[in-house]
Amino acid sequence: MPFADWTGVVVTVLATKYMYEKGSAESRKPPRGFLSPLREKLRDHSLSIFLVITGVGWVMLYLKMNSEAKWGQVVGNIVSEWTQIFGLVLLTKKLIESHSKESSH
């Protein structure tokens, strides 16, 4: 399995286990507690925030690399993987399939 695919799998598994995205059926449920409005918003979107911040980092690294070199291609694939994961998070929040146990809230 190529490095970019492997990192995508690790991020998908670990990020969805330890982070939360409000409205996503696949996301874990956050612990109950009293939080300030800012902290609650950060918690409710921690998965998206993580993906955007790290995705920007990967894009910045890619822009500084030779895209034709081996590691330039690897980083380009990671950027693609991050974009796909972020798209999946957004889609799971916005699309609901009727009669699906994952979509029932």
Secondary structure as UniProt FT lines:
FT   HELIX           3..18
FT   TURN            22..23
FT   TURN            25..26
FT   HELIX           37..44
FT   HELIX           46..64
FT   TURN            67..68
FT   HELIX           70..94
FT   TURN            98..99
FT   TURN            101..103
//
